[in-house]
């Protein structure tokens, strides 16, 4: 599988996270966390849209989108760490960190 195909596969964990968020935040995430989790959901959706829109662009342009995607995922991970607990926190943070590592590998291989 080449690097151009790999990003679409790596979006799956982010889609799972969006589904978890859409199902509702745990009771512990009240007030500001509810607002932050909703904003995170929107930011992840926008980042995925930008990834999809960049699929046929030259690699230097895609690299900018890849780096932005990592930035959004890092911010999402921080929000999950602050606002989620228990299994939801472990699952979301773990998947996000795994995706960040995968994207950083793609960036290291394809971007300068």
C-alpha positions in Angstrom: 0.0 0.0 0.0 1.5 3.4 -0.9 1.3 6.5 1.2 -1.4 8.0 -1.0 -3.8 5.2 0.0 -2.9 5.0 3.7 -4.5 8.3 4.9 -8.0 7.0 4.1 -7.4 3.9 6.2 -6.1 6.1 9.1 -9.3 8.1 9.2 -11.2 5.1 10.5 -10.2 5.7 14.2 -11.2 9.4 13.9 -14.6 8.3 12.5 -15.1 6.0 15.5 -14.3 8.8 17.8 -16.9 11.0 16.1 -19.4 8.2 16.5 -18.6 7.9 20.2 -18.9 11.7 20.7 -22.2 11.8 18.7 -23.6 9.2 21.2 -23.1 11.7 24.0 -20.5 12.6 26.5 -20.4 10.7 29.8 -22.1 12.3 32.8 -18.8 13.5 34.2 -18.3 15.8 31.2 -20.6 18.7 32.2 -20.6 22.4 31.4 -17.5 23.5 29.6 -16.6 19.9 28.7 -19.9 19.4 26.8 -19.2 22.5 24.8 -15.5 21.5 24.2 -16.5 18.0 23.2 -19.0 19.3 20.7 -16.5 21.7 19.3 -13.9 18.9 19.1 -16.5 16.8 17.1 -16.9 19.7 14.6 -13.1 20.2 14.3 -12.5 16.5 13.6 -15.2 16.5 11.0 -13.7 19.5 9.3 -10.2 18.0 9.4 -11.6 14.8 7.8 -13.3 16.9 5.1 -10.0 18.7 4.4 -8.2 15.3 4.1 -10.8 14.0 1.6 -10.6 17.3 -0.4 -6.8 17.1 -0.6 -6.7 13.5 -2.0 -5.8 14.6 -5.5 -3.6 17.5 -4.7 0.2 17.6 -5.0 2.0 16.1 -2.0 3.3 19.5 -0.7 -0.3 20.7 -0.4 -1.4 17.4 1.1 1.4 17.7 3.7 0.0 21.0 4.9 -3.3 19.2 5.4 -1.7 16.2 7.1 0.1 18.5 9.6 -3.1 20.4 10.3 -4.9 17.0 10.9 -2.3 16.1 13.4 -2.7 19.4 15.2 -6.5 18.9 15.4 -6.1 15.3 16.7 -3.6 16.5 19.3 -6.1 19.1 20.5 -8.9 16.5 20.5 -6.7 14.2 22.6 -6.1 17.0 25.1 -9.9 17.6 25.3 -10.6 13.9 25.8 -7.9 13.7 28.5 -9.6 16.6 30.3 -13.2 15.8 29.8 -13.6 12.0 29.6 -13.0 9.3 32.2 -12.8 5.5 32.4 -13.1 3.4 29.3 -14.3 6.3 27.1 -11.1 8.3 28.0 -8.8 5.3 27.5 -10.4 4.3 24.2 -10.6 7.7 22.7 -7.1 8.9 23.8 -5.5 5.6 22.8 -7.0 5.7 19.4 -6.2 9.3 18.9 -2.6 8.8 20.0 -2.3 5.8 17.6 -3.6 7.8 14.7 -1.3 10.7 15.5 1.7 8.4 15.5 0.5 6.9 12.1 0.1 10.4 10.6 3.5 11.5 11.9 5.0 8.5 10.2 3.3 9.5 6.9 4.5 13.0 7.3 8.1 11.9 8.0 8.1 9.7 4.9 6.4 12.0 2.4 6.8 15.6 3.6 9.7 18.0 4.0 
